[in-house]
Amino acid sequence: MDIEEIRERLGNMEAWVNKSEAWWLETPSLDVEKMARLMVETSARLVTVTASRAREDEFRVIYHWDLQGRLLNFVTITNQATLPSITSICPAADWIEREIHDYFAVNFAGRELPTLVLSDQDPPGIFSWNFQWKGKEGGHA
Amino acid sequence: MSYTIPIGPYHPALEEPCKVQVICEGETVQDVSLFVKYNFRGIEWLAERRNYHQAITLVERVCGICSNVHTLTFCNAIESLAGLTVPVRAQYIRTIMVELERLTSHTLWAGIAGEVMGFQTLFMKCFALREPLMDLLETISGSRIHYGTNCIGGVTRDLTDPEAARTTIRRVRQTVTDQLIPLFTTDKTVHARCSGIGKMTKEQALAWGAVGPNARASGLTEDIRRTSPYAAYAKIEFKVPVETSGDVFARVVVRLLEMVESCRIVEQALDQMSPGPINGPNFVEVPIGEAVARSEAPRGELFYYVSSDGTDTPCRVKIRTPSFVNLPTVRLMMLQANLADVPLINASIDPCYSCTSR
């Protein structure tokens, strides 16, 4: 399956953009479960997922897939800091989603999110806007 | 009746913190949980609070074993953003450095594997072989780890004594082909400990996103040096060893053959490189934008995402290390394994917990 067919099957009207030797598709309303099923169907490998701050309460999330050596990047935005989990479709997403939850408190709906790199008692979202470190005595905000 | 055994967080197979919690019935593993929360340093967060040059020093500390490939990949992402072209000689020096690093990493792993198997002679052999490689890296960079050779637009040091590198690589290649490969592949002890255990199928490797020698020992063929060449790899001939049995022994064989290929790559790079500049301008303006870079680290694909708002500090630095995606596959390999094989299966993926937690 070529990347144009992937775009059409996702129902996306934006064109692929080629930058830094990778292909990028910006879709704020991306159906991430449909995208994940499609990529698994094409034997693509989930490389990772990158989250970053988009605005105060939402996050920009990029799903990076390797399709026969080509790096495809699907860019979307969280809705109320939430996206559907794709772990049941692609098990490689398990630790990735847990790590993003640790860093940004993004919720991946449809699964439990135990801490991955943080201690059990640490609150998620240490990279997010509201986190304030108060030192060892004060604990987390 | 089942019982739970916590292995770690200290010395689950090697001297780094990770807890492998195993549920057994008799001596057969029924389930496994992994805990990797003992090494978190917030390096991505810290990198977003330092300028690009300071961040290079920081990302070099993600890992003590494959530090050079971290700075290389980070620099590749920045150079892609800034539209910089790296001088040809610098590309060859980068290639030599990452292959020497792969050799030290694989010899370290082979030594630890020998020790975990209870084969102390093999451990001593591998670590004796690693020493001249460390000496060579020190000769080139001034340091045995954290070489500090990559900078934005090139490298910080020239390779001034190629003959010393040739001599060491010739010796290493000979020891690997004449001694290590026969020892690992024909010895009955190694076969008895490694064959048929810790299996991962090709389908499992793909579904769980396994990379590097672990994936290639299960029949996947991808090597970033081949599929998305960087540094001088497009100009160099090398084989990508692939095995299909997916067990610990296959992972041993893939890494041993990769060591021979690394020697070939270094030899070709030394032959091909010609005099010339080794870096570009001291001050680089990074425009607004985002870029990704991938490279083949000793443990597999290393991925960096960097975004810029046009200032001297990156907006976002995302680091996905190979161990982060390889470690979850340990659970698949350990299911139905014998409890005594758990440390060896864990060591067979060459995990780096420092990389995983960052």
Boltz contact constraints between the chains, C-beta under 6 A:
constraints:
  - contact:
      token1: [A, 20]
      token2: [B, 80]
      max_distance: 6.0
  - contact:
      token1: [A, 20]
      token2: [B, 291]
      max_distance: 6.0
  - contact:
      token1: [A, 20]
      token2: [B, 292]
      max_distance: 6.0
  - contact:
      token1: [A, 22]
      token2: [B, 292]
      max_distance: 6.0
  - contact:
      token1: [A, 45]
      token2: [B, 206]
      max_distance: 6.0
  - contact:
      token1: [A, 45]
      token2: [B, 209]
      max_distance: 6.0
  - contact:
      token1: [A, 46]
      token2: [B, 209]
      max_distance: 6.0
  - contact:
      token1: [A, 47]
      token2: [B, 303]
      max_distance: 6.0
  - contact:
      token1: [A, 48]
      token2: [B, 303]
      max_distance: 6.0
  - contact:
      token1: [A, 48]
      token2: [B, 320]
      max_distance: 6.0
  - contact:
      token1: [A, 50]
      token2: [B, 305]
      max_distance: 6.0
  - contact:
      token1: [A, 50]
      token2: [B, 318]
      max_distance: 6.0
  - contact:
      token1: [A, 52]
      token2: [B, 316]
      max_distance: 6.0
  - contact:
      token1: [A, 69]
      token2: [B, 227]
      max_distance: 6.0
  - contact:
      token1: [A, 91]
      token2: [B, 207]
      max_distance: 6.0
  - contact:
      token1: [A, 91]
      token2: [B, 208]
      max_distance: 6.0
  - contact:
      token1: [A, 92]
      token2: [B, 208]
      max_distance: 6.0
  - contact:
      token1: [A, 92]
      token2: [B, 209]
      max_distance: 6.0
  - contact:
      token1: [A, 95]
      token2: [B, 328]
      max_distance: 6.0
  - contact:
      token1: [A, 117]
      token2: [B, 37]
      max_distance: 6.0
  - contact:
      token1: [A, 117]
      token2: [B, 40]
      max_distance: 6.0
  - contact:
      token1: [A, 117]
      token2: [B, 357]
      max_distance: 6.0
  - contact:
      token1: [A, 127]
      token2: [B, 45]
      max_distance: 6.0
